[in-house]
Amino acid sequence: MHAKVSDVVSKGSARAPRARFVSFAFRTVPFGVAFGALAVLGLTMPAVAQPSGASTAAPAASALPSANNNGAVTTVVVQGGSRSLFKIAVTPPVGDSTVANQVVETATRDFTLSSMFQVLDPKSFTANLAQEGASIEPSSWRNVGAEGVVKGIVTPRGNNLHVELRLYVVSRGSDPVLKKEYDVAASAVRSAVHQFDNEVVKYFTGTAGSFGGRLVFSATTGRGQKGIFSIESDGQGLGRLQAVSNVALAPAVGPGGVYYSGGLTDGSYQLFKVGNPAAVLKHAGLIFGVAFGGSKMALVISQNGQSDIWTGAADGSGLSKVTNGGLNTHPAFGPGGQLAYVSNQGGNPQIFVDGKRVSFRGTYNMAPVFCNDPEGQKILFMGRDGGTWDIFSADLGGGNMKRLTQDQGSNTYPACSPDGRMVAFFSTRGGLFLSNPQGQNQQKIASVTGESLRWEGN
């Protein structure tokens, strides 16, 4: 299925989103009737409209910043400072060759995507792997510039496999600094490798990595149709999730599964959970999006031509409105319970956190998400610059704004890994990309594009 992305996601979804500067008679025409099919896209690309009764002009916005990196990554933040990329060798485990190759491929991809390691070319290895077995001769690896070596053993154990993986630091000698064992089905070997790779990251940084997680998003599947999709964070395992209708929007990972907004034949939009054909929450108006954070839920609810953010408990109880009029969309919770969203209450869509505007550069910013960057908590979002979109980051108060992408097509809908070390986004360069929080080490992981990208666990 992964090889035929076009079979499950329309090629039309690869087009860059376009701003829709449209004026609607919100005060006299019901929202669902006025928008028609465009109501489906209301959450994805909010129209710019002055809130009813508002007369305050938007403050003049300064230009968006330019990117100041060349795309390469040469250092990584570690405890107490930074250092150059760690040179690591990944060798095939002793045992079944097919499984061994899978281990090498998975670990190599994880370490490459992490922006923390320089994975050495196996052709450069001079060590006698058969003679070393699961141990190492430090001098053999030191000679090829390796600072670390990953080795392992795979053996049958009943119907499962026993996978033992080890990390050696060459300067520490021939004893492993990290050893983990996993008993898994043959189909779960990749999962075991992801777990080990997360432990390797933790060994060096103190915080585990986020390999093996998944991302969810919506994508165009046909004319006027959208579906919900899931993909693993290394680009494997693309699949379409079951939805109640062929108009499914804005997925988010919440208690026990994936939630989304489903458009029904009667014109309503309600909140659903994948695997449950009945709406898990109904509310007056149209539900166009959801976010979860800790014990809280945030909803986008459209009523009487306005869309507002409502918050309550994660089960949908105790909902109260936290915005008041205009177009308010894209809620996202931060690790401290902060609530970010997009609002046009000042005239143009901008990023707000807990009711306070935090983006003042650029005239059209949207799709915020919090990112636990090792260099400090950030907020990521997409901003329009001319006819294209790019990914930006800023401090939670809006300062220190940086540009992660530039002159690389349109780049949209950022999502941040739970450990804050990887940023995912869609690009018109042809798919789903990962980079580090500075926009460096951009790697295409899948030929799929869409909207409302969310990373499980963040």
RAVENUR-V39869 format. One record per residue. N is the residue number from 1. PSI is psi in degrees with one decimal (* if undefined). Layout:
BEGIN
n psi
N PSI
N PSI
END
This chain:
BEGIN
n psi
1 -36.7
2 -30.2
3 -17.6
4 68.8
5 -35.4
6 -17.5
7 -26.1
8 -18.2
9 124.2
10 140.4
11 -24.5
12 -22.0
13 -7.9
14 -8.6
15 146.2
16 140.8
17 144.6
18 141.0
19 144.5
20 94.3
21 87.0
22 137.7
23 124.4
24 147.9
25 75.8
26 -31.7
27 -13.5
28 -16.4
29 128.4
30 144.1
31 -50.9
32 -34.7
33 -41.9
34 -42.2
35 -32.3
36 -127.9
37 -27.1
38 -16.8
39 -31.4
40 -34.2
41 3.5
42 -39.3
43 -32.5
44 -46.0
45 87.4
46 137.6
47 152.5
48 114.8
49 140.1
50 128.4
51 147.8
52 125.9
53 -8.3
54 141.3
55 -3.0
56 123.5
57 149.5
58 139.8
59 150.1
60 130.8
61 135.6
62 166.2
63 152.6
64 146.8
65 158.7
66 154.0
67 143.7
68 21.8
69 158.1
70 11.7
71 -19.4
72 158.7
73 126.8
74 -16.3
75 161.8
76 142.9
77 127.5
78 175.3
79 124.7
80 3.1
81 -138.5
82 163.4
83 166.6
84 163.4
85 139.2
86 123.3
87 115.8
88 140.4
89 132.8
90 117.2
91 153.6
92 131.2
93 153.7
94 130.6
95 -155.8
96 127.5
97 -35.3
98 -46.1
99 -41.5
100 -42.1
101 -37.2
102 -39.9
103 -46.7
104 -45.9
105 -43.1
106 -47.0
107 -41.3
108 -43.0
109 -44.3
110 -51.1
111 -35.6
112 -44.9
113 -24.3
114 -18.9
115 18.2
116 -22.2
117 148.1
118 109.4
119 123.2
120 147.2
121 125.1
122 -25.5
123 -17.6
124 -10.8
125 132.6
126 -9.4
127 149.4
128 93.9
129 -38.5
130 -38.8
131 -37.0
132 -35.0
133 -130.8
134 5.6
135 -173.1
136 154.8
137 102.7
138 -40.1
139 -34.5
140 -34.3
141 -32.6
142 -34.0
143 -25.1
144 8.6
145 6.1
146 133.8
147 -24.5
148 155.3
149 133.6
150 127.2
151 170.7
152 177.9
153 133.8
154 122.7
155 146.6
156 143.6
157 94.7
158 -130.1
159 -1.6
160 -174.8
161 140.3
162 114.9
163 117.3
164 124.0
165 143.9
166 146.2
167 128.4
168 136.8
169 116.8
170 -39.0
171 -12.3
172 -0.1
173 -159.9
174 3.3
175 137.6
176 144.3
177 -14.0
178 131.9
179 127.9
180 148.0
181 141.4
182 136.0
183 110.8
184 159.5
185 157.7
186 -32.3
187 -10.5
188 16.1
189 -42.1
190 -39.1
191 -41.0
192 -40.5
193 -42.3
194 -44.2
195 -42.9
196 -43.4
197 -36.8
198 -37.3
199 -33.6
200 -45.6
201 -42.3
202 -37.7
203 -40.2
204 -26.8
205 -17.8
206 -9.8
207 129.3
208 152.7
209 -178.0
210 23.0
211 146.6
212 -2.0
213 -176.7
214 157.1
215 147.0
216 151.1
217 166.9
218 153.0
219 151.9
220 130.6
221 -9.2
222 178.6
223 117.3
224 15.7
225 144.4
226 147.2
227 169.5
228 134.7
229 156.9
230 143.7
231 144.3
232 157.0
233 -6.5
234 10.7
235 1.3
236 163.4
237 36.9
238 132.7
239 149.8
240 135.0
241 148.8
242 134.0
243 161.4
244 -17.6
245 176.0
246 14.1
247 93.2
248 127.9
249 159.4
250 65.4
251 154.7
252 143.1
253 123.6
254 -162.8
255 112.9
256 6.8
257 -159.2
258 130.7
259 155.0
260 165.5
261 125.3
262 128.5
263 126.7
264 166.6
265 -21.5
266 5.4
267 -3.7
268 158.4
269 121.1
270 169.6
271 127.6
272 162.4
273 134.1
274 129.1
275 -8.2
276 114.0
277 -14.7
278 144.4
279 134.6
280 -14.3
281 130.1
282 144.2
283 149.6
284 130.7
285 -165.8
286 127.1
287 118.2
288 1.7
289 161.9
290 151.9
291 151.1
292 143.7
293 111.8
294 -122.1
295 15.6
296 156.0
297 144.0
298 137.2
299 148.8
300 117.5
301 125.7
302 128.6
303 132.0
304 41.9
305 3.8
306 152.5
307 127.8
308 161.5
309 129.1
310 143.1
311 154.4
312 -163.5
313 161.0
314 -20.4
315 4.4
316 0.9
317 157.9
318 34.3
319 138.7
320 149.9
321 131.6
322 -6.5
323 168.2
324 83.9
325 163.8
326 -157.0
327 116.6
328 121.7
329 -178.6
330 56.6
331 148.7
332 134.8
333 145.4
334 169.7
335 -22.5
336 11.8
337 3.2
338 151.2
339 116.8
340 151.4
341 172.8
342 137.0
343 146.5
344 25.9
345 -18.8
346 0.7
347 -45.9
348 151.9
349 125.7
350 167.6
351 132.7
352 146.7
353 120.1
354 43.5
355 -2.6
356 129.3
357 132.5
358 -7.2
359 123.6
360 2.6
361 132.7
362 158.1
363 -1.1
364 94.8
365 142.5
366 177.4
367 57.5
368 152.9
369 142.4
370 149.2
371 121.1
372 61.7
373 133.1
374 -22.0
375 0.0
376 149.0
377 131.2
378 167.1
379 131.2
380 149.7
381 171.0
382 139.1
383 145.6
384 131.9
385 103.2
386 -125.6
387 6.9
388 167.9
389 147.4
390 166.1
391 136.4
392 159.5
393 156.3
394 160.5
395 164.2
396 -23.9
397 0.1
398 -9.1
399 173.0
400 45.8
401 131.8
402 153.7
403 127.9
404 -28.1
405 149.4
406 139.5
407 36.9
408 43.7
409 -163.7
410 137.2
411 126.2
412 160.8
413 69.4
414 149.6
415 143.1
416 138.8
417 154.5
418 -30.4
419 -4.0
420 8.0
421 -11.1
422 140.7
423 127.3
424 148.2
425 160.1
426 148.7
427 144.5
428 -0.1
429 -5.0
430 23.8
431 -158.2
432 127.8
433 155.2
434 147.5
435 178.6
436 175.0
437 -7.5
438 3.1
439 9.1
440 164.4
441 48.8
442 124.4
443 126.2
444 127.7
445 -16.7
446 148.8
447 67.9
448 139.6
449 160.8
450 -146.5
451 164.9
452 54.2
453 131.6
454 142.1
455 122.5
456 132.3
457 -3.0
458 *
END
